[in-house]
Amino acid sequence: MVTLLFVLFQFWTVSVRAQSTSTETTTEFVFRGFKEHKSEIRLDGAATIEPNGILRLTDQKLNVTGTAFYHKPVRLLDTQRNSTNVTVRSFSASFFFVIIPSNSSNGGFGFTFTLSPTPNRPGAESEQYLGLLNRWNDGNIKNHVFAVEFDTVQGFRDGADRTGNHIGLNFNSLASNFQEPVVYYDFNDRDRKEDVHLQSGEPIQAILEYDGPTQMLHLTIYPNAVFAPRKPLISKKVPHLSEIVQEEMYVGFTAATGIYQSSFHYVLGWSFFTDGDHFAAARLHISDLPLPQLNKGSSDNQESSDKDQALATKLLIVVGLIYRYAEVKRFTKSFACVVGRGGFGTVYKGNLPDGRKVAVKVLKDSKSNGEDFINEVASMSQTSHVNIVNLVGFCYEGSKRVIVYEFLENGSLDQFISTNTSSSAEWRRRLYEIALGVARGLEYLHYGCKTRIVHFDIKPQNVLLDDNLCPKVSDFGLAKLCEKK
């Protein structure tokens, strides 16, 4: 009976494989969230698209699988002219994901980015099979499946050298042909590795590129908190991909939880591009993407945890970069150049790797500065105006709270006034234009933002001047966000 069921399962699986019906030679899509693209995603199992547009592959239920595939097959094989040789077309994928374990010490099992002959994975199992294969077909050359696995748990059949928190390249099997611990290479030092924890709960970006002519596969993965590495985590020639890929394949994701371990597996955004000669999937930015909605808890510990997660989620909306403290220390040359001091802390001058000059405000390590930090980042992240200082990024790491914003050569208005005591008509005109610029900035905060912002601390020390003496309102530590009526 078991044998009969297995044969029927194999027959049914083959019957729904991608057929060579598509006339499209190039496929390209960009999903900055999935709310408006529900008809373009085929969901199965526990997978769903949440109201805010985030793709959730699994929730925290135990022993479930979830899949999400692009609804059309993608052409991935080319036959060379005057030859029977078949080559895999170049393709590229870029996506942001978040994995949140069911508790701080126990989560699983992970997810995959997959090329599949079917738009789902019928019969796939949970746990170490990641919603991709099962115990009977694992390793079968008839699977025609290629996957990049993002594995968070060491499976019961894994050897001692295979741990959780790794990335693997899988061909027809969950036993990885090649795997690496999850790290990224530092932007400034190509040989220095930094760890990435897949279950950190933070947005992580993955970029997969396959170059058909050279058969080279490149995979880069890094947290949203850093500059994109210039060196991929994996660069490997995979000539046998042509033995796996069929003429048309479906592209998508699979995920699974376990009997005792579970995690939320989210995809925030996804872009894909395939062409005969090139790969160039559109890059995504976290500010354009939905973020996970947090569950509410009743216990004090849960409430505290929710507040911390809510703060992190609130701050992730920033249009810019979120730096780790070690990187802040590097681009300020260990905080060598002080440009200002105050009750809040110290401001340093820094230079980003892309050449931009920035001011780096390091708040004192005290609980009293926590609310000021939240107010400033949350307020500045929603503004974009010529008379409001531009936020570049921030660091929220342990007790370290750092705010990075544009550097303005002429400093603050009070410094400018104290060093210029002229009473000429030109001087009065400049002061009038500065006052007018500050007024325009305040008008924007009150009426131009999506959320009304009341500054509560306008004074010459909190008005900065650029090279052209254009004023920019800064220091939003006491600011309040008010819903518009």
C-alpha positions as CSV (number, residue, x, y, z in Angstrom):
1,M,0.0,0.0,0.0
2,V,2.8,2.4,0.9
3,T,4.6,1.6,-2.4
4,L,1.4,2.3,-4.3
5,L,0.9,5.6,-2.6
6,F,4.5,6.6,-3.3
7,V,4.1,5.8,-7.0
8,L,0.9,7.8,-7.2
9,F,2.6,10.7,-5.4
10,Q,5.5,10.7,-7.9
11,F,3.1,10.5,-10.9
12,W,1.0,13.4,-9.6
13,T,4.1,15.5,-8.8
14,V,5.4,15.0,-12.4
15,S,1.9,15.9,-13.8
16,V,2.0,19.5,-12.4
17,R,5.6,20.3,-13.4
18,A,6.3,23.5,-15.4
19,Q,5.3,23.0,-19.0
20,S,7.1,24.8,-21.9
21,T,4.2,27.1,-22.7
22,S,5.7,30.5,-22.0
23,T,6.9,32.7,-24.8
24,E,8.6,35.2,-22.5
25,T,12.4,35.1,-22.7
26,T,13.0,37.6,-19.9
27,T,11.3,37.6,-16.5
28,E,11.5,40.6,-14.2
29,F,9.5,41.6,-11.1
30,V,10.0,43.8,-8.0
31,F,7.8,43.3,-4.9
32,R,8.3,46.0,-2.3
33,G,5.8,44.2,-0.1
34,F,3.2,41.8,-1.4
35,K,-0.1,43.6,-0.6
36,E,-0.7,44.6,-4.2
37,H,0.7,41.4,-5.7
38,K,-1.4,38.7,-4.1
39,S,-2.5,37.4,-7.5
40,E,1.2,36.9,-8.5
41,I,2.1,34.7,-5.6
42,R,1.0,31.1,-5.2
43,L,0.8,30.2,-1.5
44,D,0.6,26.8,0.1
45,G,0.6,25.4,3.6
46,A,1.1,27.9,6.4
47,A,2.2,30.7,4.1
48,T,0.1,33.9,4.0
49,I,0.3,37.5,3.0
50,E,-0.5,39.7,6.1
51,P,-2.7,42.8,5.9
52,N,0.4,45.1,5.9
53,G,1.8,43.3,2.8
54,I,4.5,41.2,4.5
55,L,4.9,37.6,3.2
56,R,4.8,35.2,6.2
57,L,6.0,31.7,5.3
58,T,5.3,30.2,8.7
59,D,4.1,31.4,12.1
60,Q,5.1,30.0,15.4
61,K,3.0,26.9,15.1
62,L,4.9,23.6,15.5
63,N,5.5,21.1,12.7
64,V,4.2,23.1,9.7
65,T,5.5,24.0,6.2
66,G,4.8,27.0,4.0
67,T,5.6,27.8,0.4
68,A,5.3,30.9,-1.8
69,F,6.2,30.9,-5.5
70,Y,5.9,33.4,-8.3
71,H,2.8,32.4,-10.3
72,K,4.4,32.0,-13.7
73,P,7.2,29.7,-14.7
74,V,10.6,31.3,-15.6
75,R,12.6,30.3,-18.6
76,L,16.0,29.3,-17.4
77,L,17.5,27.2,-20.3
78,D,19.0,28.2,-23.6
79,T,20.1,26.0,-26.5
80,Q,23.1,27.3,-28.3
81,R,22.9,27.9,-32.0
82,N,24.1,25.0,-34.2
83,S,24.6,22.9,-31.1
84,T,22.8,20.6,-28.8
85,N,24.5,22.2,-25.8
86,V,22.1,23.5,-23.2
87,T,23.1,26.4,-20.9
88,V,21.5,27.9,-17.8
89,R,20.5,31.5,-18.3
90,S,21.8,34.2,-16.1
91,F,19.5,35.2,-13.2
92,S,19.5,37.3,-10.1
93,A,17.4,37.5,-7.0
94,S,17.4,40.0,-4.1
95,F,15.2,39.8,-1.0
96,F,14.9,40.9,2.6
97,F,13.9,38.4,5.3
98,V,13.3,38.3,9.0
99,I,13.3,35.2,11.3
100,I,11.9,35.6,14.8
101,P,12.2,32.5,17.0
102,S,9.4,31.4,19.4
103,N,11.7,32.3,22.3
104,S,15.2,33.7,22.7
105,S,16.9,30.3,22.9
106,N,14.8,27.9,20.8
107,G,13.7,28.5,17.2
108,G,13.7,26.7,13.8
109,F,14.0,25.4,11.3
110,G,14.8,27.8,8.5
111,F,13.8,28.5,4.9
112,T,15.0,28.2,1.3
113,F,15.1,30.2,-1.9
114,T,14.2,27.6,-4.5
115,L,14.1,26.8,-8.2
116,S,11.4,24.2,-8.6
117,P,9.7,22.4,-11.5
118,T,6.4,22.9,-9.5
119,P,4.8,26.0,-8.1
120,N,4.5,24.3,-4.7
121,R,6.2,21.3,-3.0
122,P,3.6,18.6,-2.6
123,G,4.5,16.0,0.0
124,A,7.3,18.0,1.5
125,E,8.0,17.6,5.2
126,S,8.8,19.9,8.0
127,E,11.8,20.1,10.3
128,Q,15.1,19.5,8.5
129,Y,13.3,19.0,5.2
130,L,12.4,22.8,5.2
131,G,9.2,22.3,3.3
132,L,11.2,21.4,0.2
133,L,11.6,17.6,0.1
134,N,10.7,14.5,2.2
135,R,12.4,11.4,3.6
136,W,11.6,9.4,0.5
137,N,12.6,11.7,-2.3
138,D,15.6,13.4,-0.6
139,G,18.5,13.0,-3.0
140,N,16.5,11.7,-6.0
141,I,17.9,13.1,-9.2
142,K,14.4,13.3,-10.6
143,N,13.6,16.1,-8.2
144,H,15.1,18.8,-10.4
145,V,15.4,21.2,-7.4
146,F,18.0,23.7,-6.6
147,A,17.8,25.6,-3.3
148,V,19.8,28.0,-1.2
149,E,19.0,27.0,2.4
150,F,19.1,29.3,5.3
151,D,19.3,26.8,8.1
152,T,18.9,27.7,11.8
153,V,19.0,24.2,13.4
154,Q,21.4,21.3,13.2
155,G,19.4,18.4,12.0
156,F,19.4,15.0,13.6
157,R,21.2,13.4,10.6
158,D,23.8,16.2,10.3
159,G,27.4,15.5,11.2
160,A,29.3,17.3,13.9
161,D,30.8,19.7,11.3
162,R,27.4,20.9,10.3
163,T,25.8,23.4,12.6
164,G,22.8,25.6,12.6
165,N,23.0,29.2,11.4
166,H,24.6,28.3,8.0
167,I,23.8,28.7,4.3
168,G,24.0,25.8,2.0
169,L,23.7,25.1,-1.8
170,N,21.5,22.1,-2.3
171,F,21.0,20.1,-5.5
172,N,18.0,17.6,-5.3
173,S,18.8,17.0,-1.6
174,L,18.8,18.7,1.8
175,A,22.4,17.5,2.2
176,S,24.2,20.6,1.1
177,N,26.7,20.3,-1.7
178,F,28.4,23.4,-0.3
179,Q,27.8,25.3,2.9
180,E,29.2,28.3,4.9
181,P,28.6,29.8,8.3
182,V,26.6,33.0,7.9
183,V,29.0,35.9,7.8
184,Y,29.6,39.0,5.7
185,Y,32.8,40.6,4.6
186,D,33.5,44.1,6.0
187,F,33.0,46.9,3.5
188,N,36.4,48.4,4.2
189,D,38.3,45.2,4.9
190,R,37.6,42.4,2.4
191,D,39.3,39.8,4.6
192,R,37.5,40.6,7.8
193,K,34.4,38.6,8.5
194,E,31.5,39.6,10.7
195,D,28.9,37.1,12.0
196,V,25.2,37.3,11.0
197,H,22.7,35.6,13.2
198,L,19.8,34.4,11.1
199,Q,17.3,34.5,14.0
200,S,18.3,37.9,15.3
201,G,14.8,39.3,14.4
202,E,16.5,42.0,12.3
203,P,16.0,42.5,8.6
204,I,18.7,40.7,6.6
205,Q,19.3,41.1,2.9
206,A,20.3,38.3,0.5
207,I,21.5,38.8,-3.1
208,L,21.9,35.7,-5.3
209,E,23.5,36.1,-8.7
210,Y,24.2,33.3,-11.3
211,D,26.3,34.2,-14.4
212,G,25.3,31.8,-17.2
213,P,28.4,32.2,-19.4
214,T,30.9,31.5,-16.6
215,Q,28.6,29.2,-14.5
216,M,29.6,31.2,-11.4
217,L,27.2,31.6,-8.5
218,H,27.6,34.5,-6.1
219,L,25.7,34.8,-2.8
220,T,25.9,37.9,-0.5
221,I,24.1,38.2,2.8
222,Y,24.3,41.0,5.3
223,P,22.2,42.7,7.9
224,N,20.5,46.0,7.0
225,A,22.7,47.7,9.6
226,V,25.8,47.8,7.4
227,F,27.1,48.8,3.9
228,A,26.7,46.2,1.2
229,P,29.8,44.0,1.2
230,R,32.0,44.3,-1.8
231,K,33.0,40.6,-1.5
232,P,30.3,37.8,-1.6
233,L,30.0,35.2,1.1
234,I,30.0,32.5,-1.6
235,S,31.5,32.6,-5.1
236,K,31.5,29.1,-6.6
237,K,31.3,27.5,-10.0
238,V,28.3,25.2,-10.3
239,P,28.5,23.6,-13.8
240,H,26.1,20.8,-12.8
241,L,23.2,23.3,-12.4
242,S,22.4,22.6,-16.0
243,E,21.6,19.0,-14.9
244,I,19.1,20.2,-12.4
245,V,17.3,23.0,-14.1
246,Q,14.6,22.3,-16.7
247,E,13.6,24.6,-19.5
248,E,11.1,26.4,-17.3
249,M,11.1,26.5,-13.5
250,Y,9.2,28.2,-10.7
251,V,11.1,30.5,-8.3
252,G,10.1,31.0,-4.7
253,F,10.5,30.2,-1.0
254,T,9.8,27.2,1.3
255,A,10.0,27.1,5.1
256,A,9.3,24.8,8.0
257,T,9.1,24.6,11.8
258,G,9.7,21.5,13.9
259,I,8.0,19.3,16.5
260,Y,9.6,21.3,19.3
261,Q,11.1,24.3,17.6
262,S,9.4,27.1,15.6
263,S,10.0,30.6,14.2
264,F,8.2,33.2,12.3
265,H,9.8,33.2,8.8
266,Y,9.1,36.5,6.9
267,V,10.0,37.8,3.4
268,L,9.7,41.6,3.4
269,G,10.4,42.2,-0.3
270,W,11.7,40.3,-3.3
271,S,13.1,41.2,-6.8
272,F,14.1,38.8,-9.6
273,F,15.5,39.1,-13.1
274,T,16.6,36.6,-15.7
275,D,18.0,37.2,-19.1
276,G,20.2,35.3,-21.6
277,D,23.3,37.3,-20.9
278,H,22.9,39.5,-17.8
279,F,21.7,39.4,-14.2
280,A,20.6,42.6,-12.5
281,A,17.7,42.2,-10.0
282,A,16.5,45.5,-8.6
283,R,18.0,46.4,-5.3
284,L,15.6,46.9,-2.4
285,H,15.7,49.4,0.5
286,I,14.3,48.6,4.0
287,S,12.4,52.0,4.1
288,D,10.2,50.8,1.2
289,L,9.2,47.5,2.8
290,P,6.6,46.4,5.4
291,L,7.9,45.1,8.8
292,P,6.6,42.3,11.0
293,Q,3.6,43.1,13.2
294,L,4.3,42.2,16.8
295,N,2.1,40.1,19.0
296,K,0.9,41.5,22.3
297,G,1.6,39.6,25.5
298,S,0.0,39.8,29.0
299,S,2.9,39.1,31.3
300,D,5.3,41.8,32.5
301,N,8.3,40.1,30.7
302,Q,6.3,39.8,27.5
303,E,5.2,43.4,27.8
304,S,8.8,44.5,28.2
305,S,10.0,42.4,25.3
306,D,7.2,43.8,23.1
307,K,8.2,47.3,24.0
308,D,11.8,46.5,23.0
309,Q,10.7,44.9,19.7
310,A,8.3,47.8,19.1
311,L,11.1,50.3,19.5
312,A,13.3,48.3,17.1
313,T,10.5,48.1,14.6
314,K,9.8,51.8,15.0
315,L,13.5,52.7,14.4
316,L,13.9,50.4,11.4
317,I,11.6,52.8,9.4
318,V,14.6,55.2,9.1
319,V,15.5,56.2,5.6
320,G,19.2,55.5,5.8
321,L,21.6,53.1,7.4
322,I,21.5,51.5,10.8
323,Y,25.2,51.2,12.0
324,R,26.8,48.8,14.4
325,Y,28.9,50.5,17.1
326,A,32.1,49.0,15.8
327,E,31.5,50.6,12.4
328,V,30.7,53.9,13.9
329,K,34.0,53.8,15.8
330,R,35.8,53.1,12.5
331,F,34.4,55.9,10.4
332,T,35.0,58.4,13.2
333,K,38.6,57.1,13.7
334,S,37.8,56.1,17.2
335,F,35.9,59.3,17.9
336,A,39.0,61.5,17.2
337,C,37.4,64.8,16.2
338,V,35.0,66.5,18.7
339,V,32.7,69.2,17.2
340,G,30.3,69.7,20.1
341,R,29.4,68.8,23.6
342,G,26.2,69.1,25.7
343,G,24.2,67.6,28.4
344,F,23.0,64.8,26.0
345,G,26.6,63.7,25.1
346,T,29.2,64.5,22.5
347,V,29.1,65.1,18.7
348,Y,32.0,63.9,16.6
349,K,32.9,64.4,12.9
350,G,33.1,61.3,10.7
351,N,33.6,60.2,7.1
352,L,31.5,57.4,5.6
353,P,33.1,55.0,3.2
354,D,31.2,56.6,0.3
355,G,32.9,60.0,1.1
356,R,30.1,61.8,2.9
357,K,30.9,63.8,6.0
358,V,28.7,63.2,8.9
359,A,28.1,64.4,12.4
360,V,27.9,61.6,15.0
361,K,26.0,62.3,18.2
362,V,26.9,59.8,20.9
363,L,24.4,60.0,23.8
364,K,25.6,59.4,27.3
365,D,25.1,55.9,28.7
366,S,22.1,56.7,30.9
367,K,18.5,55.6,30.9
368,S,17.4,59.2,31.0
369,N,18.6,59.6,27.4
370,G,16.6,56.7,26.1
371,E,13.4,58.6,25.5
372,D,15.3,61.5,23.9
373,F,16.9,59.0,21.5
374,I,13.6,57.5,20.5
375,N,12.0,60.9,20.0
376,E,14.9,62.2,17.9
377,V,15.2,59.1,15.6
378,A,11.5,58.6,15.2
379,S,10.9,62.3,14.4
380,M,13.9,62.8,12.0
381,S,13.1,59.5,10.2
382,Q,9.8,61.0,8.9
383,T,11.2,64.3,7.7
384,S,12.6,65.5,4.3
385,H,12.9,69.2,4.0
386,V,15.6,71.7,3.1
387,N,15.3,73.4,6.5
388,I,15.4,70.1,8.5
389,V,18.7,68.3,9.2
390,N,19.0,65.0,7.3
391,L,19.2,61.8,9.3
392,V,21.7,59.4,7.9
393,G,21.3,56.5,10.4
394,F,21.6,55.4,14.0
395,C,23.0,52.7,16.2
396,Y,21.0,51.1,19.0
397,E,23.3,48.4,20.4
398,G,23.1,47.5,24.1
399,S,23.5,50.7,26.0
400,K,25.1,52.5,23.0
401,R,22.8,55.0,21.4
402,V,24.3,56.9,18.4
403,I,22.6,59.2,15.9
404,V,24.3,60.0,12.6
405,Y,23.2,63.0,10.5
406,E,24.6,65.3,7.8
407,F,27.6,67.4,8.7
408,L,27.2,71.2,8.3
409,E,30.4,73.1,8.1
410,N,29.1,76.4,9.6
411,G,28.0,74.8,12.8
412,S,25.1,76.2,15.0
413,L,23.4,79.5,14.7
414,D,24.5,80.6,18.2
415,Q,28.2,80.0,17.2
416,F,27.6,82.0,14.0
417,I,26.1,85.0,15.8
418,S,28.8,85.1,18.4
419,T,31.5,85.3,15.8
420,N,29.7,87.8,13.6
421,T,28.7,91.0,15.4
422,S,28.2,93.2,12.3
423,S,25.1,95.5,12.2
424,S,25.2,96.1,8.4
425,A,22.2,95.8,6.1
426,E,23.7,92.6,4.6
427,W,24.0,91.1,8.0
428,R,20.4,91.9,8.9
429,R,19.3,90.5,5.6
430,R,21.1,87.2,6.3
431,L,19.5,86.9,9.8
432,Y,16.1,87.6,8.3
433,E,16.6,84.8,5.7
434,I,17.8,82.4,8.5
435,A,14.8,83.2,10.6
436,L,12.5,82.7,7.6
437,G,14.1,79.3,6.9
438,V,13.6,78.2,10.5
439,A,9.9,79.3,10.2
440,R,9.6,77.2,7.0
441,G,11.1,74.2,8.7
442,L,8.6,74.5,11.6
443,E,5.7,75.0,9.3
444,Y,6.7,71.8,7.5
445,L,7.0,69.9,10.9
446,H,3.5,71.1,11.9
447,Y,1.6,70.7,8.6
448,G,3.9,69.0,5.9
449,C,4.8,65.7,7.6
450,K,2.5,62.7,7.5
451,T,2.6,62.9,11.3
452,R,2.6,66.3,13.0
453,I,5.9,66.9,14.9
454,V,6.2,69.5,17.7
455,H,9.8,70.3,18.3
456,F,9.6,71.9,21.8
457,D,13.2,73.1,21.9
458,I,13.8,75.7,19.2
459,K,16.8,77.9,20.1
460,P,20.0,79.1,18.2
461,Q,22.0,76.1,19.5
462,N,19.6,73.7,17.7
463,V,19.7,75.5,14.3
464,L,22.6,74.4,12.1
465,L,23.9,76.3,9.0
466,D,25.2,74.8,5.8
467,D,27.8,76.2,3.4
468,N,25.2,78.7,2.0
469,L,24.0,79.7,5.5
470,C,20.7,77.8,4.9
471,P,19.3,77.0,8.3
472,K,18.4,73.4,9.3
473,V,16.4,72.6,12.5
474,S,18.1,69.9,14.5
475,D,18.1,68.1,17.9
476,F,14.6,66.5,18.2
477,G,15.2,65.0,21.6
478,L,12.2,66.7,23.1
479,A,10.0,66.5,20.1
480,K,6.5,64.9,20.2
481,L,4.7,63.2,17.4
482,C,1.0,64.1,17.2
483,E,-1.6,62.4,15.0
484,K,-3.3,64.9,12.6
485,K,-7.0,65.4,13.0
